[in-house]
Amino acid sequence: MSEENTENVPPLSALERLPALLWPEDSESPDDQIYWLLDGARDPGIVALLERSGLESSCLYSGPLISRLKAAAPWLVKLTPGSPASLDLLRRGWGKAWGIFIEVPAQVSIDQLRRHCKKFLRVRTEDRRVLMFRFYDPRVLGVFLPSCDSAQYQALLGPMKRLVVEQPKGTNWQVFRAGGDA
C-alpha cells in the first residue's frame, strides 16, 4: 500500500474554499440566503454580467440612472449554491475587491436588505458634511468595522447574520457575525 504524497500538493486557494464558506454543508440554517453586494465602480462589466446571469439583483440607487451611473452603482445579487451563474460570478470577481458577501435569514427579502443597505450610502461628518460611504468596498469595510463600537457594529449589520469581506488580492477573508463585536 502506498501513501499519498501531499507535500507537493498546493493548498486550496481562497476561491476554491469560498463556496464551502458561503454555503456550509453543516449549516444550522440551510435556508439562509447569500448576497454579494457588488461595487460596480470596480469593473464596468459587472452590470452586463448580472444582466446575463439570470440571478436576482437590485441596484442600491433608486430611480432611472444614466448608463455610467448604473454601471458604477452598488448592486445586490442573490447567489444560489452550486449554480453555474453564481460560481462564474465568484470566479470572475474574487480577488478583485468587487464587494462584500452578506448572509441573511430566509425571511429577509432582497428589498428589505436593499433598504437596510441604502441607509449607509451617505454619512454625515462631524462638521455636518454629507459624504458617500462605499462600505461595500471590502478594502473599506475590513478597516471600518473593527473601528466601530458595539452599537455602530450592530446598526450596520442589522438583519445580516454574517459578512464575509475579501482580503487584499483574494488571499483570504474576514468574517463578521451578528451578535459579536468587531
KOLPA-777595 format. One line per 8 residues: number of its first residue (from 0); their letters; for each residue z negated, y, x of N, C-alpha, C, O. Coordinates in steps of 0.1 Angstrom, whole numbers. Each point is the difference from the previous one (the first is absolute). Example, Ala and Ser with C-alpha at 12.3 -4.5 7.8 and 13.67 -1.06 7.14 Angstrom:
2
0 = AS = -78,-57,132,0,12,-9,0,12,9,-7,0,10; 14,11,-14,0,11,9,-8,11,-8,-1,11,5;
//
This chain:
182
0 = MSEENTEN = 0,-12,8,0,12,-8,0,12,9,-8,1,9; 17,9,-12,0,12,8,-6,11,-7,0,1,-12; -6,8,20,-6,12,-6,10,11,0,9,1,9; -10,7,-19,9,12,-1,-5,11,9,-11,3,0; 21,2,8,-4,11,9,2,13,-7,11,4,-4; -23,3,2,1,12,-7,-1,12,9,-1,12,-5; 0,-14,18,-2,11,9,12,9,0,-1,12,1; 13,-17,-3,12,8,1,5,4,-14,11,6,-1;
8 = VPPLSALE = -18,-9,-9,4,4,-14,-6,13,-3,-12,3,1; 21,7,-3,-5,14,-3,-8,0,-13,3,-7,-9; -14,16,9,-7,1,-12,8,6,-11,10,7,3; -13,-10,-15,7,6,-12,-1,15,1,-11,6,3; 22,1,-6,0,15,0,-8,5,-12,-2,-8,-9; -1,20,9,-7,6,-11,9,-1,-13,-5,-3,-11; 18,5,13,9,-1,-12,0,-15,-5,0,-1,-13; -1,-8,21,0,-14,-5,-13,-4,-7,0,-8,-9;
16 = RLPALLWP = -11,15,13,-13,-2,-6,-2,8,-13,-9,-3,-8; 17,14,7,-2,9,-11,0,-6,-14,-9,3,-8; 19,-11,4,-1,-6,-13,-13,-7,-3,-5,0,-12; 0,-8,21,-13,-7,-2,-11,10,-2,-10,-3,-7; 10,15,13,-10,10,-2,2,6,-14,-10,2,-7; 22,1,3,2,7,-12,-2,-9,-12,-6,4,-10; 10,-17,11,-2,-10,-11,-7,-12,5,7,-11,2; -20,11,1,-7,-11,6,0,-12,-10,-2,2,-12;
24 = EDSESPDD = 4,-14,17,0,-12,-9,-14,-2,-6,0,-5,-11; -10,8,18,-14,-2,-6,-6,12,-7,-12,2,0; 21,7,-5,-4,12,-6,-9,-3,-12,2,-9,-8; -13,17,7,-9,-1,-12,6,6,-12,-4,-3,-11; 14,12,13,7,7,-11,15,-2,2,7,10,4; -1,-21,-7,14,-3,3,9,9,-8,12,1,3; -16,5,-14,8,9,-8,0,15,5,8,8,-6; -15,-5,16,0,13,5,14,4,4,9,-9,4;
32 = QIYWLLDG = -6,22,-4,14,4,3,0,7,14,-10,7,4; 21,-8,3,2,7,13,11,10,-2,11,-3,-4; -14,15,8,10,11,0,1,5,15,-9,-1,8; 21,6,-5,2,7,13,3,14,-4,10,3,-7; -18,6,11,2,14,-2,8,5,12,-5,3,11; 18,-1,-14,10,3,11,2,15,2,0,7,-10; 2,-3,22,2,14,4,15,1,2,5,-3,11; 2,8,-21,15,2,1,4,8,12,11,-2,5;
40 = ARDPGIVA = -19,11,0,3,8,11,1,-8,13,6,5,10; -11,-17,-10,1,-8,13,13,-6,2,4,-3,11; 4,1,-22,13,-6,1,8,4,-12,-4,-3,-12; 16,10,13,7,5,-11,7,-11,-8,5,2,-11; -6,-15,16,6,-11,-7,-10,-7,-9,4,-10,-7; -16,14,6,-10,-7,-8,3,0,-15,-1,-10,-6; 5,22,1,3,1,-14,12,-10,-4,-1,-7,-10; 11,7,18,11,-9,-3,-4,-15,1,4,-8,-8;
48 = LLERSGLE = -13,5,17,-5,-14,1,-8,-3,-13,1,-11,-5; -9,20,1,-8,-2,-12,9,-2,-12,-2,-9,-9; 12,17,8,10,-1,-12,7,-13,0,2,-6,-10; 2,1,22,7,-13,1,-9,-12,-2,4,-11,-4; -17,13,7,-10,-11,1,-2,-6,-14,-3,-12,-1; 3,20,-9,-4,-5,-13,-15,0,-2,-5,-4,-11; -3,8,21,-14,0,-1,-4,13,-8,6,10,0; -17,-12,-8,-6,11,-8,-5,11,10,-7,-3,9;
56 = SSCLYSGP = 12,15,-11,-4,11,8,-2,13,-8,6,1,-11; -13,9,17,-3,12,-7,-2,11,11,-8,-2,9; 14,13,-11,-1,12,9,-13,7,-3,-4,2,-12; -4,2,22,-12,8,-3,3,14,-4,-8,6,-7; 20,-1,10,4,14,-4,5,-1,-15,6,-10,-3; -9,20,-5,4,0,-14,13,8,-2,3,9,8; 4,-12,-19,11,8,-4,13,-3,8,0,-9,9; 11,15,-13,12,-2,7,-1,6,14,-5,10,3;
64 = LISRLKAA = 11,-18,7,-1,4,14,14,1,6,9,-8,-3; -7,18,12,12,0,7,1,-12,9,-11,-5,4; 22,1,0,2,-13,8,-8,0,13,-6,-10,3; 5,22,4,-7,0,13,-15,-2,-3,-7,-6,8; 2,12,-18,-15,-1,-3,-3,-14,-5,-10,-6,3; 19,1,-11,-2,-14,-5,0,-10,11,-8,-9,1; 16,11,9,1,-9,12,-13,2,9,-3,-10,6; -3,21,-6,-12,3,8,-13,-2,-7,-11,1,6;
72 = APWLVKLT = 12,-5,-19,-12,-1,-8,-8,-12,3,5,-10,6; -18,9,-10,-8,-12,0,3,-9,-12,1,5,-11; 1,-18,14,4,-9,-11,-10,-12,0,-3,-6,10; -2,3,-22,-7,-13,-2,9,-11,-3,9,2,-9; -10,-13,15,9,-11,-3,-9,-13,-1,-9,-2,8; 10,-5,-19,-8,-12,-3,7,-11,8,12,-4,-3; -20,-2,12,5,-12,7,-3,-13,-7,-11,-1,-6; 19,-8,6,-2,-13,-6,-1,-11,11,9,-1,8;
80 = PGSPASLD = -19,-7,-9,-2,-10,10,12,-10,1,4,-5,-10; 1,4,22,11,-10,3,14,4,-5,9,-7,3; -8,19,-9,13,4,-5,9,5,12,-5,6,9; 17,-10,-9,9,4,11,1,15,1,0,5,12; 0,2,-23,0,15,1,-12,6,7,1,9,8; -13,-14,-12,-12,4,7,-1,-3,14,-3,9,9; 7,-21,-5,0,-4,14,10,7,8,-3,4,12; 14,-1,-18,11,8,7,-5,14,3,1,6,11;
88 = LLRRGWGK = -8,0,-21,-5,14,1,-11,0,11,0,9,9; -9,-19,-9,-10,-1,11,6,-1,14,-4,6,9; 14,-15,-8,7,-2,13,7,13,4,-1,3,12; 7,4,-21,7,13,4,-10,11,4,3,8,9; -15,-7,-16,-8,11,2,-12,-2,9,-6,10,5; 1,-22,-3,-12,-2,8,3,4,14,10,-2,6; -20,9,0,1,5,13,6,14,1,1,6,11; 3,0,-22,6,13,-1,-8,10,-7,5,11,-3;
96 = AWGIFIEV = -18,-14,0,-9,10,-7,6,4,-13,-1,12,-3; 7,-21,-4,6,4,-13,-11,3,-11,4,8,-9; -16,-13,10,-9,3,-11,-13,-9,1,-2,-6,11; -5,6,-22,-13,-8,0,1,-10,-12,7,2,-10; -14,-13,12,0,-10,-10,-13,1,-9,-10,3,6; 12,-5,-19,-11,2,-9,-2,-12,-9,10,-5,-5; -22,0,4,-3,-11,-9,-8,6,-11,-10,7,2; 14,-11,-14,-7,5,-13,-1,-12,-9,7,-10,1;
104 = PAQVSIDQ = -18,10,-10,-1,-10,-9,12,-1,-10,7,10,-1; -5,-22,-5,12,-2,-8,1,10,-12,11,3,-4; -22,1,-1,0,9,-11,4,15,3,2,8,-9; -1,-5,22,4,14,4,15,0,0,7,-7,8; -1,16,-16,15,1,-1,5,9,11,-8,7,7; 21,-8,-5,6,9,11,-2,14,-4,-1,9,9; 2,-6,-22,-2,14,-5,-14,5,3,-2,12,4; -8,-20,-6,-14,4,3,-2,2,15,-6,9,4;
112 = LRRHCKKF = 12,-18,4,-2,1,14,8,13,5,-5,7,9; 16,-4,-14,8,12,3,-8,12,-3,-1,9,8; -5,-8,-20,-8,11,-4,-12,2,10,-3,12,4; -3,-23,0,-11,1,9,5,6,14,-6,9,5; 16,-15,0,5,4,13,5,15,0,-1,7,10; 7,-3,-21,5,14,-1,-11,10,2,2,11,5; -15,-14,-8,-11,9,1,-2,4,15,-6,11,2; 11,-18,7,-3,2,14,12,6,8,0,1,12;
120 = LRVRTEDR = 11,2,-19,12,6,6,-2,14,6,6,4,9; -15,3,-16,-4,14,5,-15,1,2,-8,-5,-8; 5,12,19,-14,2,3,-2,15,2,9,7,4; -21,-3,-6,-4,14,2,-9,1,12,-9,-7,1; 13,16,8,-8,2,12,-12,9,-3,-1,5,-11; -8,-4,21,-12,8,-2,4,15,-2,-8,7,-7; 19,-3,12,4,14,-2,9,1,-13,8,10,-1; -8,-20,-7,6,0,-14,16,-2,1,6,1,-11;
128 = RVLMFRFY = -1,-4,22,15,-3,1,2,-14,-5,-8,-9,1; 20,7,-8,4,-13,-5,10,-6,9,10,7,3; -13,-19,1,9,-7,10,4,-13,-6,-7,-6,-8; 19,1,12,4,-14,-4,-8,-9,9,-2,2,12; -2,-13,-18,-8,-10,8,8,-13,-1,0,-7,-10; 6,3,21,7,-12,1,-9,-12,3,2,-7,10; -11,5,-19,-10,-11,2,6,-14,1,-5,-9,6; 17,8,-11,7,-13,0,7,-3,13,6,-11,1;
136 = DPRVLGVF = -7,20,8,5,-3,14,-11,-7,7,-11,5,2; 14,-18,2,-11,-8,7,-6,7,12,-11,-2,4; 19,11,3,-5,7,12,-10,10,-4,-8,4,8; 9,1,-21,-10,10,-5,-12,-7,-6,-11,3,4; 14,-13,-13,-11,-6,-7,-10,-8,9,-12,0,-2; 18,-7,12,-8,-7,10,-10,8,7,-10,-5,5; 13,18,-3,-9,10,6,-9,7,-10,-12,2,2; 17,1,-14,-7,7,-10,-11,-8,-6,-12,5,-1;
144 = LPSCDSAQ = 14,-17,-4,-10,-8,-7,-13,-2,8,-10,1,-6; 11,-4,19,-13,-2,7,-8,13,2,-11,0,3; 18,12,-6,-8,12,1,-6,4,-13,-7,10,-1; 10,-17,-10,-5,3,-13,-15,-4,-2,-5,-9,6; -2,17,-14,-13,-5,-4,2,-10,-12,11,-1,-4; -22,-5,0,1,-11,-10,7,5,-13,8,-7,-6; -12,19,1,6,5,-12,15,3,1,7,-3,-9; -3,9,20,14,2,2,8,-13,1,11,-1,-5;
152 = YQALLGPM = -17,-8,12,6,-14,2,3,-6,-14,10,-5,-3; -21,5,-5,1,-7,-13,9,8,-9,8,-6,-8; -7,19,9,9,8,-8,14,-3,3,8,-1,-9; -5,0,22,14,-3,3,4,-14,-4,11,-2,-5; -20,-8,7,4,-13,-4,1,-2,-16,9,-7,-5; -18,14,-2,1,-1,-15,1,-14,-5,-8,-9,3; 20,6,-10,2,-14,-5,4,-10,10,2,-12,-3; 0,16,15,6,-9,11,-11,-9,5,-12,5,2;
160 = KRLVVEQP = 15,-17,0,-10,-10,5,1,0,15,-10,-2,7; 22,4,-2,2,-1,15,12,8,4,10,0,-7; -11,6,19,12,7,6,2,-7,13,-9,-3,8; 22,0,-5,4,-5,13,8,10,7,11,4,-5; -15,0,17,6,11,7,6,-5,13,-8,-5,8; 20,6,-6,7,-4,12,-4,7,12,-3,12,0; 1,-19,11,-4,6,13,13,4,7,11,-4,-4; -12,13,14,12,4,7,9,-12,4,-4,-10,5;
168 = KGTNWQVF = 17,12,-7,11,-9,3,-2,-14,-7,7,-9,3; -15,9,-13,-2,-12,-8,-6,-12,7,2,-12,-4; -10,15,14,-6,-11,8,-12,-6,-8,-4,-12,3; -2,19,-12,-11,-5,-8,-2,9,-12,9,8,-3; -21,-9,-3,-3,8,-12,-15,3,-1,-8,-7,6; 5,17,-14,-14,2,-4,-1,-3,-14,9,3,-8; -20,-8,3,-3,-3,-14,-12,8,-4,-10,0,6; 12,8,-17,-11,8,-6,-2,-6,-14,9,-1,-8;
176 = RAGGDA = -22,-2,5,-3,-7,-13,-8,10,-9,-8,7,5; 10,-9,-18,-8,8,-10,-15,-5,2,-2,-12,3; -7,20,-6,-14,-3,1,-6,0,14,-12,0,1; 21,1,8,-5,1,14,0,15,5,3,9,-8; -7,-7,20,1,13,6,12,0,10,4,-11,5; 1,22,-3,11,1,10,-6,-3,13,7,0,11;
//
